[in-house]
Amino acid sequence: MNAAILAVVVLLPILAGVLIPFIPFKSRLWMMIYIETAVLLVTALVFAALFGQPAKEFVLFRFAGNLTLSFKLDGLGTMFSGVVAFLWPLATLYSFEYMKHEGHEKYFFMFYTMTYGITLGIAFAEDIVTMYCFYEALSIVTLPLVIHTLTREAILAGRTYIYYMLGGAAFGFIGLVFVLLYGTTSNFIPGGVLDFEKIGNHTNMILFTYLLCFFGFSIKTAIWPFSSWLPKAGVAPTPVTALLHAVAVVKAGAFAAMRVTYYSFGADFLRGTWAQTVVMTAVIITIVYGCSRALKETHLKRRLAWSTVSNLSYVLFGVVLMSPLGLVGAMTHMVCHAFIKISAFFCAGAVIYKTGREYVHQINGFGYRMPKVFLVFTVAGLALMGVPGLSGFASKWNLVRAALDAGTGMAYLGIGALLISALLTAIYMLSIVVRAFFPGKDFDAASIADVEDPNWMMILPLTVFTVVTIFLGVCSGWLTSMLEQIGSLM
C-alpha cells in the first residue's frame, strides 16, 4: 500500500473541519451527515492502512537538511491510531445529541473534526520533529474546545490549559534539540538513536535533558505536580472532556512519553539511572495523589478527571519501568483505559444533559430512571477497579507482571501504589453506583420522575464501548499477544 494514505488520513479531517463554518448546510441534519461521513471515511482509510501496513515513509514537507514532516506506520503507531480511529466516529455521534443546545455548533465541530486529523498526525509521525509539530498543534486546536462555553470559568480553565501546554512545549523542545544534536537520526528507532561517541562524558546532561523532555510531554498526561489543568478543563462540554481525558490529548501525552523513552533516548541507556528514579517517583506519587483527590471530589466530572490523572500514570508507570514488558503493560492500559474512561465520561455527560445535575449527591435513585446509562457506568467502574473478566484487570495484571520482572525497590513501591489506587477507585466509583441504585428508605422517587435515559445517539456509543470493555477482558490474551510483538522490538 502506498504510504501517501497516511498523509491523506491526517489532512482529510483537518480540511473537512476547516470547511464546516463555510458550507451553507440546508439543515442541522445535513451538517451531521457531512461530519459523520467525513469521520467514517477517515476511520475506514485508517483501518485500510493498518491492514495494508505501508512499509515506506511519506515525506509531506522538508524543512532543511534531514528535518522533515513525514509519516510512517509502525507497531506503536498502529496501536494508538487504531484506538483513536475506532472511538472517534462513536464520540462524534454522541456529540451531535449533546451539543444540540450548546450553541456555536459549527465552530465546535470544526475544531473537533480537526483534532481527529492532528491526533492521527501524532500517531503516524516518523520522527520527533513531526511528532512535536502535531503535538503542539493539538494544544492549539483543542483550546477553543475547552473555552467553548465562553463562561468566566471556561476562560480561566482555558488560560490554565494553554499555560501548562506552552510550558510543556518548551521542555519538550529542549529534548528535541538534544536528540538532534546527540542522536544518529531524528527518526523513531526501537532502542533509541543516541550516539554515545558524541555524548562522551556528558551522560548526566543527557539524562537531565530526558527529564525535561519526559515531563514536558507528560504535562498532557497531567503528571504531578502538573495535574491541576485536567480537572479544571472539565468545565468544557462533555464531548470535549471525554476527548481530553480518554482519547486525544492525554493519550497523546502518554504516546509521546513512550516514543522519547523507547525510540529516542533508549530504555537501555536510561534504565538504572537517577533519571529513571526521578520519573518513577513522580509517577508513583501521581497514581496515589490522583485517586486520593478523586475520593474527596463531589463534582461528577471532576471526580472522573482526577481518576484520569491517576490512571494515566498507570500508563507512565509501565513506560518508566523501561523494559519490553513495561511497554506492553503501558500499551495495554492505554488501550483499555480509553474505552473504560470514555464510557464513564459519556455516562456523566448523559446525566448532565438529561437532568442538569452535576454532583454525586444529586444522582440518588438515577439507576432506576436511567438504567442503561448506569449499567454502563457500573461496568466501567468495575473495569476501572480491575475486576477479573474486564479489561482493567488485564492491563493492571500486565503492569504488575512487568514490575515483578523488573525486581527493583521502586518497581515494588509502584505495585503498592497500584493496590492503594485500586482500593480508592473501588470507593469513589462504587459510591456513585450505590447512590444511583440504593438511594435509601427516605428517598422521594417523585423528585426524579422526569429523569430518563437519553436517545440512541448516546446509548449506541455507550453500548459499543461496554461490549469492547468486556471483550478486551475476556479475550485479553489476543491483545497482550499483539502488543508483545511491539514490545519485543525494544
Residue pairs with C-beta under 8 A, 6 or more apart in sequence:
1 48
1 49
1 52
1 53
1 54
2 54
3 54
3 55
3 56
3 57
3 58
3 71
3 72
3 73
4 58
5 45
5 48
5 49
5 52
5 54
6 49
6 54
6 58
6 71
6 72
6 73
6 124
7 58
7 60
7 71
8 45
9 42
9 45
9 46
9 49
9 117
9 120
9 124
10 71
10 117
10 118
10 120
10 121
10 124
11 117
12 38
12 41
12 42
12 45
12 117
13 38
13 39
13 42
13 113
13 114
13 116
13 117
13 120
14 113
14 114
14 117
14 118
16 34
16 35
16 38
16 113
17 109
17 110
17 111
17 112
17 113
17 114
17 115
17 116
17 117
18 110
18 114
20 31
20 34
20 35
20 106
20 109
20 110
20 113
21 106
21 107
21 110
23 31
23 34
25 31
25 34
28 105
31 105
31 106
31 109
32 96
35 92
35 96
35 109
35 113
36 89
36 92
36 93
36 96
38 113
39 88
39 89
39 92
39 113
39 116
40 89
42 85
42 88
42 116
42 117
42 120
43 85
43 86
43 88
43 89
46 81
46 82
46 84
46 85
46 120
47 82
47 85
49 73
49 81
50 73
50 78
50 81
50 82
50 85
53 73
53 78
54 73
56 72
57 70
57 71
57 72
57 126
58 70
58 71
58 72
59 68
59 69
59 70
60 68
60 69
60 70
60 71
61 68
61 69
62 68
62 69
63 69
63 129
66 185
66 186
67 129
67 180
67 186
68 126
68 127
68 129
68 130
69 129
69 130
69 133
70 125
70 126
70 127
70 130
71 121
71 124
71 125
71 126
71 130
72 124
72 126
72 187
73 81
73 124
74 188
75 485
75 486
75 489
76 188
76 255
76 258
76 259
76 263
76 331
76 486
77 123
77 124
77 125
78 486
79 331
79 334
79 335
79 483
79 486
80 122
80 123
80 251
80 255
80 334
81 120
81 123
81 124
83 247
83 251
83 334
83 335
83 338
84 116
84 119
84 120
84 123
84 247
84 248
84 251
85 120
86 468
87 246
87 247
87 338
87 339
87 342
88 116
88 247
90 460
90 461
90 464
90 465
91 239
91 242
91 243
91 247
91 342
91 461
92 112
92 113
93 457
93 460
93 461
94 239
94 346
94 349
94 457
94 458
94 461
94 462
95 108
95 109
95 112
95 239
96 457
97 353
97 454
97 455
97 457
97 458
98 237
98 238
98 239
98 349
98 353
98 458
99 105
99 108
99 109
99 237
99 239
102 108
102 148
102 149
102 237
104 148
107 144
107 148
108 145
108 148
108 237
111 141
111 142
111 144
111 145
112 145
112 239
112 240
112 243
114 141
115 138
115 141
115 142
115 145
115 243
115 248
116 248
118 134
118 137
118 138
118 141
119 134
119 138
119 247
119 248
119 252
121 130
121 133
121 134
121 137
122 131
122 134
122 135
122 138
122 252
122 255
122 256
123 255
125 131
125 134
125 188
125 259
126 187
126 188
127 185
127 186
127 187
127 188
128 175
128 176
128 179
128 180
128 186
128 188
128 259
128 260
128 264
129 176
129 180
129 186
131 188
131 256
131 259
132 172
132 173
132 176
135 169
135 172
135 217
135 220
135 252
135 256
136 165
136 169
138 248
138 249
138 252
139 161
139 162
139 165
139 166
139 169
139 220
139 249
142 161
142 240
142 243
142 244
142 248
142 249
143 158
143 161
143 162
145 236
145 237
145 240
145 243
146 154
146 157
146 158
146 161
146 233
146 235
146 236
146 240
146 244
147 154
147 155
147 157
147 158
147 236
148 154
148 236
148 237
148 240
149 235
149 236
149 237
151 235
153 235
154 235
154 236
156 232
157 229
157 232
157 233
157 234
157 235
157 236
160 228
160 229
160 232
161 229
161 232
161 233
163 229
164 219
164 226
164 229
165 219
165 220
167 216
167 219
167 226
168 215
168 216
168 217
168 218
168 219
168 220
168 226
169 216
170 216
171 212
171 213
171 215
171 216
171 217
171 219
172 212
172 213
172 216
172 217
172 256
173 216
174 209
174 212
174 213
174 216
175 209
175 210
175 212
175 213
175 214
175 216
175 217
175 260
175 264
176 213
178 206
178 209
178 213
179 186
179 193
179 194
179 213
179 260
179 264
179 265
180 186
181 198
182 194
182 195
182 198
182 199
182 202
182 206
183 193
183 194
183 195
183 264
184 193
184 194
184 195
185 193
186 193
187 193
188 259
188 263
188 264
189 263
190 262
190 263
190 489
190 490
191 262
191 263
191 266
191 267
191 268
191 489
191 490
192 262
192 263
192 264
192 265
192 266
192 267
192 268
192 269
193 263
193 264
193 266
194 206
194 264
194 265
194 266
194 269
199 206
206 265
206 269
207 270
207 273
207 274
207 275
208 275
210 260
210 261
210 265
210 270
210 275
211 275
211 278
211 279
213 260
213 264
213 265
214 257
214 260
214 261
214 279
215 223
215 226
215 279
215 282
217 253
217 256
217 257
217 260
218 226
218 253
218 254
218 256
218 257
218 316
219 226
219 229
219 253
220 249
220 250
220 252
220 253
220 256
221 250
221 253
221 254
221 257
221 312
221 313
221 315
221 316
222 229
222 230
222 250
222 286
222 290
222 308
222 309
222 312
223 282
223 283
223 286
223 312
223 313
223 316
224 282
224 285
224 286
224 289
224 290
224 309
224 313
227 286
227 289
227 290
227 309
230 244
230 245
230 250
230 305
230 306
230 308
230 309
231 293
231 297
231 302
231 305
231 306
231 309
233 240
233 241
233 244
233 305
234 241
234 299
234 301
234 302
234 305
236 244
237 349
238 301
238 345
238 346
238 348
238 349
238 352
238 353
239 349
241 301
241 305
241 345
241 349
242 341
242 342
242 345
242 346
242 349
243 249
244 250
245 304
245 305
245 308
245 341
245 342
245 345
246 308
246 337
246 338
246 341
246 342
246 345
247 338
247 342
250 308
250 312
251 334
251 338
253 312
254 312
254 315
254 316
254 319
254 330
254 334
255 334
257 316
257 319
258 319
258 327
258 330
258 331
261 267
261 270
261 319
261 320
261 322
262 319
262 322
262 327
262 490
267 322
267 323
267 327
267 490
270 276
270 322
271 322
271 323
276 320
276 322
276 410
277 410
279 316
279 320
280 317
280 320
280 321
280 410
280 411
280 414
281 410
283 313
283 316
283 317
283 320
283 414
284 313
284 317
284 410
284 413
284 414
284 417
286 309
286 310
286 312
286 313
286 316
287 310
287 313
287 314
287 317
287 414
287 417
287 418
287 420
287 421
288 310
288 417
288 420
288 421
289 309
289 310
290 306
290 307
290 308
290 309
290 310
290 311
290 312
290 313
290 421
291 306
291 307
291 310
291 420
291 421
291 424
291 425
291 428
292 424
293 306
293 309
294 303
294 304
294 306
294 307
294 309
294 310
294 424
294 425
294 428
295 424
295 427
295 428
297 303
297 306
297 428
298 359
298 360
298 361
299 358
299 359
299 360
300 348
300 351
300 352
300 358
300 359
300 360
300 363
300 432
301 345
301 348
301 349
301 352
301 358
303 360
303 428
303 432
304 341
304 344
304 345
304 348
307 341
307 344
307 384
307 425
307 428
307 429
308 341
310 421
310 425
311 333
311 337
311 341
311 384
312 337
314 333
314 337
314 395
314 396
314 399
314 418
314 421
315 330
315 333
315 334
315 337
316 330
317 326
317 329
317 330
317 399
317 403
317 414
317 417
317 418
318 326
318 327
318 328
318 329
318 330
318 331
318 332
318 333
318 398
318 399
318 402
319 326
319 327
319 330
320 326
321 329
321 402
321 403
321 406
321 411
321 414
323 402
323 405
323 406
323 490
324 484
324 487
324 488
324 490
325 398
325 401
325 402
325 405
325 406
325 487
326 399
326 402
326 403
326 406
327 486
327 487
327 490
328 398
328 402
328 480
328 483
328 484
328 486
328 487
329 395
329 398
329 399
329 400
329 401
329 402
330 399
331 483
331 486
331 487
332 394
332 395
332 398
332 399
332 476
332 479
332 480
332 483
333 395
333 396
333 398
333 399
335 391
335 395
335 472
335 479
335 483
336 383
336 391
336 392
336 394
336 395
336 469
336 472
337 392
337 395
339 391
339 465
339 468
339 469
339 472
340 380
340 383
340 384
340 391
340 392
340 469
341 380
341 384
342 465
343 376
343 377
343 379
343 380
343 462
343 465
343 466
343 469
344 377
344 380
344 381
344 384
346 458
346 461
346 462
346 465
347 373
347 374
347 376
347 377
347 380
347 462
348 377
349 458
350 370
350 373
350 453
350 454
350 458
350 462
351 357
351 363
351 366
351 370
351 373
352 358
353 454
353 458
354 370
354 451
354 452
354 453
354 454
355 362
355 366
355 448
355 450
355 451
357 363
360 431
360 432
360 435
361 435
363 432
363 435
363 436
364 435
364 436
364 439
364 440
364 443
364 448
365 436
365 439
365 443
365 445
365 448
366 373
366 374
366 435
366 436
366 448
366 451
367 374
367 433
367 436
367 437
368 437
368 445
369 448
369 449
369 451
369 452
369 453
370 436
370 451
370 452
370 453
371 453
372 453
372 459
372 462
372 463
373 453
373 454
373 459
373 462
374 433
374 436
374 437
375 466
376 462
376 463
376 465
376 466
377 432
377 433
377 436
378 433
379 390
379 466
379 469
379 470
380 429
380 465
380 466
380 469
381 429
381 430
381 432
381 433
382 390
382 392
382 429
383 390
383 391
383 392
383 393
383 469
383 473
384 392
384 425
384 429
385 392
385 422
385 425
385 426
385 429
385 430
386 392
386 393
386 396
386 422
386 425
387 393
388 473
389 470
389 473
389 474
390 469
390 470
390 473
391 468
391 469
391 470
391 471
391 472
391 473
391 476
392 473
393 473
393 476
394 472
394 473
394 476
394 479
394 480
396 418
396 422
397 476
398 480
399 418
400 415
400 418
403 411
403 412
403 414
403 415
404 411
404 415
453 459
472 479
